[in-house]
Amino acid sequence: DQAEMLADHYVNALEYAGATGDDQRDLFERAGTAMRNAGDRAAALAAYPTAVRFYEAALALSPDDPQLLLRLGRVRFSADS
């Protein structure tokens, strides 16, 4: 899936930037968006554990985003149902 692949590439980019000491700020927003999109795609396919993983990763980059928190709560609820 393209959304998961893009999210994975951004995770790698953040790790490489951190390892080399490069500024990561410009990657945070794009990585968070990619993680959210991958979570949305996984949730649409009822792949709830995968969606949880992507939403949690997006929240780690944007902890004050209430929409991400809501999406995470919904997929956790769906996974338990």
C-alpha positions, 0 to 999 in steps of 0.5 A: 500500500502506498500510504504505508510505504510513504509513512515508512520512508518518512520514519526512516528519513527522521531516523537518518536525520536524527543520526546525522544531527540534521534538523528534523523540523521540516520532516515532522509535519510531512511524516505526521501527515503520512502516518495519519494517512496510513492509519486512515487507510489501515482503518478503512481496511479494518486492519485495526492493529496497523491503524493503531500503530500508525496513529500512535506514531503520528501522535508522537510527532503531534501530541496536541492533535485532537483529531489524531487522538479521536481517530486512535480511540475509534480504531482501538474501540473497533479493535476491541469490538 
